[in-house]
Amino acid sequence: METLTYDVAVVGGGNAAFCAAVAAREHGASVAMFERAPKDEAGGNTSFTAGAMRVVYDGVEDIQQLVPDLTEEELATTDFGTYTEDEFFDDMARVTNYRTDSDMCETLIRKSRETLRWMKDKGIRFACIYGRQAFKVDGRFKFWGGLVVESWGGGPGLIEGWTKIAKREGIDILYNACATKLIHDDDGVHGVLVRKEGKTVEVRAKAVILCAGGFQANAEWRARYLGPGWDLAKVRGTRFNTGDGIRMALEIGAMSYGNWSGSHAVGWERYSPEFGDLTVGDNFQKHSYPWGIMLNADGKRFVDEGADFRNYTYAKYGAVILNQPQQFAWQIFDSKVQHLLRDEYRIRQVTKAAANTLEELVGKLEEVNADQALKTITEYNAAVIKDVPFNPNVKDGRGTVGLDIPKSNWANTIEDPPFEAYAVTCGLTFTFGGLKISEDGQVVDNEAMPIPGLYAAGELIGGLFYFNYPGGTGLTAGSVFGRIAGSSAGAETAGG
Ligand SMILES: Cc1cc2nc3c(=O)[nH]c(=O)nc-3n(C[C@H](O)[C@H](O)[C@H](O)COP(=O)(O)OP(=O)(O)OC[C@H]3O[C@@H](n4cnc5c(N)ncnc54)[C@H](O)[C@@H]3O)c2cc1C
């Protein structure tokens, strides 16, 4: 059997893995990354993202540190506001029903700004998310929902950037290299077995950092842990995150932690492929539902589409759609709001119905009770509070009265033709359950003791997210905890 030797072996090739590898290398450790995917599918879920990252900022100066090339005109016409540590805490606490692990949450928030600056110093470029996160009202853009920056070139740009940096820093990246088992004894972890081109390679390392993602691409685990019906969910991202990192650690006695029946799941093109398609990226998602309404097969609304900014509802509404009859819904918009629809509605791969009358539209909604759909839209239109002005940049309080399921904000009538409808199902992003880590990123065992030589970061750590998730936190969490794990492992192992 071939044997390779490094100070630090990182399992995975997404954002968390790169942060861990680069941070370990800073300490002088010899580092290799083992990526299960072939090179053209590498980068995990990170490659599928638009690269949006939630970060604390106290004003435009903090944004300029990350995005130094903002133009004078952009600065003059944009209200960036602030996103303070307190606001980030409030968002994490509220959306997780106060279940987020407070220590981990504090680390995430307090280190978000310095970690993105560290990424920038390493050579990662950022841009501001005009369009998706700020609308132009009266000549000015206003950012909302705590989300302002994204990596240049989205997820693919982030992976490309990290790959160049890793090469520059002398980190080896092995593709088609699937980690299968930890090398472990009473003294801890001493490496990992990797299957490469049909052969097992023994990787001897003083520390292993697991960054192999959640278990969302594993249909059996989905049904087992998320529950019945979840085996049928579409997977939005990589087909390679099948829970291997979690499994390998549990096999040697690691503690399981977090919301194992919970996940991040969104409204997603109904007839999308089983896994993500890198040529489409995140564009199968359909996130403009706050401007319209959603109907299920019974022709009924089933959720408050305007309960909050989409950043705080989209990640839990996939599960709500999964629980509808036949696991689908139609999103409906009239001409008043169509200019606000995100770019993802303008791709070729959509299931769309369009009509000039509501009667015609409901007849075109495949597998929907058309009579009930028309009744629902008529009742909804009558319930809209029309004397409150519509404003997509704030929670405008333009709601409905008297409906069993209210719409709390952005309630516009559906009455101005042409009408458009888009069919969605549940698209699963990543799972919330995973491993428990210590403050320095070490995986802990069932006795709550750190396992010597074993670290973890990214999707596969549990404890941060329960029930829901504030948009843009996955990449930031991977960066913060990846850097911590890499730093600890690098400091522990280098030259020793
Ligand atoms: C469509 C989509 C859009 C998203 N948009 C955003 C966004 O805009 N902002 C945001 O913050 N988050 C977003 N997310 C979530 C985000 O992608 C994740 O939170 C983040 O990328 C997780 O990083 P990670 O490094 O932990 O996992 P990943 O990037 O998934 O990396 C896991 C890696 O492990 C590898 N791997 C798996 N098993 C093995 C094994 N046995 N051996 C070796 N390697 C293995 C995989 O191939 C992969 O390279 C989005 C996700 C999707 C799917």
PDBQT file of the ligand as one rigid body, heavy atoms in Angstrom, charges set to zero:
ROOT
HETATM    1  C1  LIG A 501     -26.967  25.920  -4.456  1.00  0.00    +0.000 C 
HETATM    2  C2  LIG A 501     -26.336  26.378  -3.156  1.00  0.00    +0.000 A 
HETATM    3  C3  LIG A 501     -26.212  27.734  -2.896  1.00  0.00    +0.000 A 
HETATM    4  C4  LIG A 501     -25.644  28.161  -1.691  1.00  0.00    +0.000 A 
HETATM    5  N1  LIG A 501     -25.464  29.495  -1.502  1.00  0.00    +0.000 NA
HETATM    6  C5  LIG A 501     -24.804  29.914  -0.403  1.00  0.00    +0.000 A 
HETATM    7  C6  LIG A 501     -24.443  31.280  -0.256  1.00  0.00    +0.000 A 
HETATM    8  O1  LIG A 501     -24.644  32.118  -1.164  1.00  0.00    +0.000 OA
HETATM    9  N2  LIG A 501     -23.826  31.642   0.912  1.00  0.00    +0.000 N 
HETATM   10  C7  LIG A 501     -23.519  30.736   1.893  1.00  0.00    +0.000 A 
HETATM   11  O2  LIG A 501     -22.974  31.120   2.922  1.00  0.00    +0.000 OA
HETATM   12  N3  LIG A 501     -23.807  29.441   1.745  1.00  0.00    +0.000 NA
HETATM   13  C8  LIG A 501     -24.419  29.007   0.621  1.00  0.00    +0.000 A 
HETATM   14  N4  LIG A 501     -24.670  27.680   0.474  1.00  0.00    +0.000 N 
HETATM   15  C9  LIG A 501     -24.223  26.756   1.544  1.00  0.00    +0.000 C 
HETATM   16  C10 LIG A 501     -22.711  26.559   1.384  1.00  0.00    +0.000 C 
HETATM   17  O3  LIG A 501     -22.469  25.962   0.143  1.00  0.00    +0.000 OA
HETATM   18  C11 LIG A 501     -22.123  25.674   2.457  1.00  0.00    +0.000 C 
HETATM   19  O4  LIG A 501     -22.535  26.087   3.727  1.00  0.00    +0.000 OA
HETATM   20  C12 LIG A 501     -20.593  25.721   2.411  1.00  0.00    +0.000 C 
HETATM   21  O5  LIG A 501     -20.115  25.750   1.101  1.00  0.00    +0.000 OA
HETATM   22  C13 LIG A 501     -20.056  24.517   3.130  1.00  0.00    +0.000 C 
HETATM   23  O6  LIG A 501     -18.657  24.463   2.973  1.00  0.00    +0.000 OA
HETATM   24  P1  LIG A 501     -17.915  23.127   3.339  1.00  0.00    +0.000 P 
HETATM   25  O7  LIG A 501     -16.484  23.351   2.960  1.00  0.00    +0.000 OA
HETATM   26  O8  LIG A 501     -18.256  22.681   4.700  1.00  0.00    +0.000 OA
HETATM   27  O9  LIG A 501     -18.571  22.018   2.379  1.00  0.00    +0.000 OA
HETATM   28  P2  LIG A 501     -18.386  21.798   0.825  1.00  0.00    +0.000 P 
HETATM   29  O10 LIG A 501     -18.060  23.039   0.109  1.00  0.00    +0.000 OA
HETATM   30  O11 LIG A 501     -19.570  21.030   0.378  1.00  0.00    +0.000 OA
HETATM   31  O12 LIG A 501     -17.109  20.866   0.738  1.00  0.00    +0.000 OA
HETATM   32  C14 LIG A 501     -17.155  19.511   1.151  1.00  0.00    +0.000 C 
HETATM   33  C15 LIG A 501     -16.047  18.799   0.424  1.00  0.00    +0.000 C 
HETATM   34  O13 LIG A 501     -15.842  17.495   0.941  1.00  0.00    +0.000 OA
HETATM   35  C16 LIG A 501     -15.612  16.600  -0.145  1.00  0.00    +0.000 C 
HETATM   36  N5  LIG A 501     -15.855  15.230   0.343  1.00  0.00    +0.000 N 
HETATM   37  C17 LIG A 501     -17.005  14.637   0.725  1.00  0.00    +0.000 A 
HETATM   38  N6  LIG A 501     -16.773  13.382   1.136  1.00  0.00    +0.000 NA
HETATM   39  C18 LIG A 501     -15.423  13.174   1.024  1.00  0.00    +0.000 A 
HETATM   40  C19 LIG A 501     -14.565  12.077   1.291  1.00  0.00    +0.000 A 
HETATM   41  N7  LIG A 501     -15.001  10.911   1.757  1.00  0.00    +0.000 N 
HETATM   42  N8  LIG A 501     -13.231  12.232   1.037  1.00  0.00    +0.000 NA
HETATM   43  C20 LIG A 501     -12.732  13.397   0.538  1.00  0.00    +0.000 A 
HETATM   44  N9  LIG A 501     -13.513  14.457   0.268  1.00  0.00    +0.000 NA
HETATM   45  C21 LIG A 501     -14.842  14.359   0.521  1.00  0.00    +0.000 A 
HETATM   46  C22 LIG A 501     -16.545  17.102  -1.205  1.00  0.00    +0.000 C 
HETATM   47  O14 LIG A 501     -16.201  16.631  -2.482  1.00  0.00    +0.000 OA
HETATM   48  C23 LIG A 501     -16.305  18.617  -1.065  1.00  0.00    +0.000 C 
HETATM   49  O15 LIG A 501     -15.160  19.032  -1.757  1.00  0.00    +0.000 OA
HETATM   50  C24 LIG A 501     -25.222  27.218  -0.724  1.00  0.00    +0.000 A 
HETATM   51  C25 LIG A 501     -25.309  25.860  -1.004  1.00  0.00    +0.000 A 
HETATM   52  C26 LIG A 501     -25.849  25.434  -2.210  1.00  0.00    +0.000 A 
HETATM   53  C27 LIG A 501     -25.921  23.957  -2.499  1.00  0.00    +0.000 C 
ENDROOT
TORSDOF 0
